[in-house]
Amino acid sequence: MRVRLDLSYDGTDFRGWAAQPSLRTVQQVVEDALATVTRLEPAPRLTCAGRTDAGVHARGQVAHVDLPDDVDVERLARRVRGILPHDVALRDASVAPEGFDARFAALERRYAYRLDDSGAPDPLTRRHVVGWRRRLDVVAMDAAAEHLVGEHDFAAFCRRREGATTIRTLLELSSRREGPVVTTTVRADAFCHSMVRALMGALVAAGEHRHPPHWAGEVLRAGARDPRVRVMPAHGLTLEEVLYPEPALLAERVRVSRRRRDED
């Protein structure tokens, strides 16, 4: 059976999600806990909705794991929670509906990026809010965002990977201020490597009035990494939520997601 795991973690002391030899990663920590509880050989392997980079946090990460049908999922969850370290939480574990795939069945991922531009950031939030010395104009940031929302080739904001497309559909890119903290919500069908933090670099450039809002669109259309676009610090970024379709539509969503976005 396929089991869905809903996870939260503080990414500060992890080298990202994906398992890497001799490095502490979220995937490895959770897989080790599953292996200890189930005693399966080979050890269970996780597939997640979105691989977060080193230092990035998650409140709503989703993963799946395939286990024998006789596993008691409730008991499994209790035992895994007793093993996991303090910076990872298993929020829920459930038998997934037929056709579920944590990665390919996802409709969208929602991230939040947080900045404190007060000049005296709260030390209690320093792990997930970036302290920023210059005042940010949220109206200018939103004006820049208007040039980026939609389906585009985001090569200018991604680290290229061999054989991978950089075409994505950016559903939302909006900022709001709550006192000293500016929170930017970023929603897309999927993201490529470092995309959110590079998008934030373009918004911050507009928010500081270093570049006019339309400059973000010029960078996008250029189709190549621009050294003037700062890739923002990882710790300000949190994966907040992953959305999936109704169970009857899961298989079709997986089929569509697996198709390369640029095959047309």
C-alpha positions as CSV (number, residue, x, y, z in Angstrom):
1,M,0.0,0.0,0.0
2,R,1.0,3.6,-0.5
3,V,1.2,5.8,2.6
4,R,1.0,9.6,2.5
5,L,3.2,11.4,5.1
6,D,2.6,15.0,6.0
7,L,5.8,16.6,7.4
8,S,7.0,19.8,8.9
9,Y,10.7,20.7,9.6
10,D,13.1,23.4,10.5
11,G,15.6,23.3,7.7
12,T,18.4,25.1,9.6
13,D,20.5,22.1,10.4
14,F,19.7,20.1,7.3
15,R,21.5,20.0,4.0
16,G,18.2,20.0,2.2
17,W,15.6,17.3,1.6
18,A,17.4,14.9,-0.7
19,A,19.6,12.1,0.8
20,Q,23.3,12.7,0.3
21,P,26.2,10.5,1.5
22,S,27.5,11.6,4.9
23,L,25.2,14.6,5.1
24,R,22.2,15.2,7.4
25,T,19.1,15.6,5.2
26,V,15.4,15.4,5.9
27,Q,14.8,12.4,3.6
28,Q,17.6,10.4,5.3
29,V,16.3,11.2,8.8
30,V,12.8,10.2,8.0
31,E,13.8,7.1,6.0
32,D,16.0,6.0,8.9
33,A,13.1,6.3,11.3
34,L,10.9,4.2,9.0
35,A,13.6,1.6,8.6
36,T,14.0,1.3,12.4
37,V,10.2,0.9,12.9
38,T,9.4,-1.4,10.0
39,R,12.7,-3.4,9.8
40,L,12.1,-3.8,6.1
41,E,14.8,-4.8,3.7
42,P,15.5,-2.9,1.6
43,A,14.7,0.1,3.7
44,P,11.6,2.2,2.7
45,R,12.3,5.0,0.2
46,L,10.4,8.4,0.2
47,T,9.2,10.5,-2.7
48,C,8.4,14.1,-1.8
49,A,6.3,16.8,-3.4
50,G,9.2,19.2,-3.6
51,R,12.9,18.9,-2.7
52,T,13.8,21.8,-0.5
53,D,17.3,23.2,-0.5
54,A,19.7,23.4,2.4
55,G,18.3,25.8,5.0
56,V,14.7,25.9,3.6
57,H,11.9,25.0,6.0
58,A,8.6,23.2,5.5
59,R,5.3,23.4,7.2
60,G,3.4,21.4,4.6
61,Q,5.8,19.0,2.9
62,V,4.1,15.8,1.5
63,A,5.8,12.5,0.8
64,H,4.7,9.0,0.0
65,V,6.2,5.6,0.8
66,D,5.2,2.1,-0.3
67,L,4.8,-0.4,2.5
68,P,3.4,-3.9,2.9
69,D,-0.4,-4.1,3.2
70,D,-0.3,-5.4,6.7
71,V,1.4,-2.4,8.2
72,D,-0.7,-0.7,10.9
73,V,-0.3,3.0,9.8
74,E,-1.5,4.5,13.1
75,R,1.0,2.5,15.1
76,L,3.7,3.2,12.5
77,A,3.1,7.0,12.9
78,R,3.2,6.8,16.7
79,R,6.5,5.0,16.7
80,V,8.1,7.1,14.0
81,R,7.2,10.3,16.0
82,G,9.0,8.8,18.9
83,I,12.2,8.5,16.9
84,L,12.3,11.6,14.8
85,P,14.5,14.5,16.0
86,H,13.1,17.7,17.4
87,D,13.4,19.6,14.1
88,V,11.2,17.2,12.1
89,A,7.5,16.5,12.8
90,L,5.3,13.8,11.3
91,R,2.0,15.7,11.3
92,D,-0.1,12.9,9.7
93,A,0.2,9.5,8.1
94,S,-2.6,7.9,6.1
95,V,-3.3,5.3,3.4
96,A,-3.1,7.2,0.1
97,P,-5.9,6.8,-2.5
98,E,-5.2,4.8,-5.6
99,G,-3.1,6.8,-8.1
100,F,-1.6,9.1,-5.5
101,D,1.9,10.3,-6.1
102,A,3.3,13.0,-3.8
103,R,5.4,14.6,-6.6
104,F,3.5,14.1,-9.9
105,A,-0.1,14.3,-8.6
106,A,0.4,17.8,-7.0
107,L,-1.6,20.6,-8.5
108,E,0.4,23.4,-6.9
109,R,3.0,24.2,-4.3
110,R,2.7,27.2,-2.1
111,Y,5.8,28.9,-0.5
112,A,6.1,31.9,1.7
113,Y,9.2,34.1,1.9
114,R,9.6,36.4,4.9
115,L,11.7,39.5,5.4
116,D,12.0,41.9,8.4
117,D,13.1,45.4,7.2
118,S,12.7,47.1,10.6
119,G,16.5,47.3,11.1
120,A,16.1,45.5,14.5
121,P,14.7,42.1,13.5
122,D,13.1,39.9,16.2
123,P,15.8,37.4,17.3
124,L,13.2,34.8,18.1
125,T,12.3,34.6,14.4
126,R,15.8,34.7,13.0
127,R,15.7,31.1,11.8
128,H,12.8,31.7,9.3
129,V,12.7,35.5,8.7
130,V,15.5,37.3,6.9
131,G,16.7,40.5,8.5
132,W,16.9,43.2,5.8
133,R,18.5,46.6,6.3
134,R,16.7,48.6,3.6
135,R,13.1,49.6,3.7
136,L,11.0,47.7,1.2
137,D,8.2,49.2,-0.9
138,V,5.6,46.4,-1.1
139,V,3.6,48.2,-3.8
140,A,6.7,48.3,-6.1
141,M,7.3,44.6,-5.3
142,D,3.8,43.7,-6.4
143,A,4.2,45.8,-9.6
144,A,7.3,43.8,-10.5
145,A,5.5,40.6,-9.7
146,E,2.9,41.4,-12.4
147,H,5.6,40.9,-15.0
148,L,6.3,37.4,-13.8
149,V,3.0,35.7,-13.2
150,G,1.8,33.2,-15.8
151,E,3.3,30.5,-17.8
152,H,6.8,31.4,-18.9
153,D,10.3,29.9,-19.4
154,F,11.9,30.9,-16.1
155,A,15.4,30.1,-17.2
156,A,16.6,33.5,-16.0
157,F,15.5,32.5,-12.5
158,C,16.6,28.8,-12.4
159,R,19.7,26.8,-12.1
160,R,19.6,24.7,-15.2
161,R,19.7,20.9,-15.0
162,E,20.6,18.7,-17.9
163,G,17.4,17.5,-19.7
164,A,15.1,19.5,-17.4
165,T,12.7,22.1,-18.7
166,T,12.5,25.5,-17.0
167,I,8.9,26.3,-18.2
168,R,6.6,26.8,-15.2
169,T,3.2,28.3,-14.5
170,L,3.5,30.9,-11.7
171,L,0.0,31.2,-10.2
172,E,0.6,33.9,-7.6
173,L,3.4,36.2,-6.6
174,S,2.2,38.7,-4.1
175,S,3.5,40.5,-1.0
176,R,1.9,41.9,2.1
177,R,3.3,43.8,5.1
178,E,2.4,42.9,8.7
179,G,4.3,45.4,10.8
180,P,8.0,45.0,10.1
181,V,7.6,41.7,8.3
182,V,7.0,41.5,4.5
183,T,5.6,38.1,3.5
184,T,5.6,37.1,-0.1
185,T,3.4,34.2,-1.2
186,V,4.6,32.2,-4.2
187,R,2.3,29.6,-5.9
188,A,3.1,27.5,-8.9
189,D,2.4,24.2,-10.5
190,A,6.1,23.4,-9.8
191,F,9.4,25.1,-9.3
192,C,12.9,24.6,-10.7
193,H,16.1,24.8,-8.6
194,S,16.5,28.1,-6.7
195,M,13.6,29.7,-8.6
196,V,11.7,31.2,-5.6
197,R,14.8,32.7,-4.1
198,A,15.8,34.3,-7.4
199,L,12.3,35.6,-8.0
200,M,12.6,37.2,-4.5
201,G,15.8,38.8,-5.6
202,A,14.0,40.6,-8.5
203,L,11.2,41.7,-6.2
204,V,13.6,43.0,-3.5
205,A,15.4,45.0,-6.2
206,A,12.1,46.6,-7.1
207,G,11.2,47.1,-3.5
208,E,14.5,48.9,-2.8
209,H,13.9,51.1,-5.9
210,R,17.2,49.8,-7.4
211,H,15.3,48.9,-10.5
212,P,11.9,49.8,-11.9
213,P,9.2,47.1,-11.7
214,H,9.3,46.4,-15.5
215,W,13.0,45.4,-15.1
216,A,11.8,42.0,-13.7
217,G,10.0,41.3,-17.0
218,E,13.1,42.3,-19.0
219,V,15.2,39.8,-17.0
220,L,12.5,37.1,-17.6
221,R,12.5,37.7,-21.4
222,A,16.3,37.6,-21.6
223,G,16.2,33.9,-20.7
224,A,19.6,33.8,-19.0
225,R,20.8,34.3,-15.4
226,D,21.4,38.0,-14.6
227,P,24.1,38.7,-12.1
228,R,22.1,41.7,-10.9
229,V,19.4,39.3,-9.5
230,R,20.4,38.3,-6.0
231,V,19.5,34.7,-4.9
232,M,18.0,35.5,-1.5
233,P,19.0,33.6,1.7
234,A,17.5,30.1,2.1
235,H,16.2,30.5,5.6
236,G,13.5,33.0,4.7
237,L,11.7,30.4,2.6
238,T,9.1,27.9,3.9
239,L,7.1,25.4,1.9
240,E,3.6,26.0,3.3
241,E,1.3,23.8,1.4
242,V,0.9,21.3,-1.4
243,L,-2.5,20.9,-3.1
244,Y,-3.8,17.7,-4.8
245,P,-6.9,17.0,-6.9
246,E,-9.8,14.8,-5.9
247,P,-9.0,11.1,-5.8
248,A,-10.8,10.4,-9.1
249,L,-8.5,12.9,-10.9
250,L,-5.2,11.8,-9.4
251,A,-4.2,9.4,-12.3
252,E,-4.9,12.0,-14.9
253,R,-2.9,14.6,-13.0
254,V,0.1,12.3,-12.8
255,R,-0.1,11.6,-16.5
256,V,-0.2,15.4,-17.3
257,S,2.7,16.2,-14.9
258,R,4.9,13.5,-16.3
259,R,4.6,15.0,-19.8
260,R,7.4,17.5,-20.4
261,R,6.1,21.0,-20.3
262,D,7.9,22.0,-23.4
263,E,7.0,19.1,-25.6
264,D,4.6,21.2,-27.6
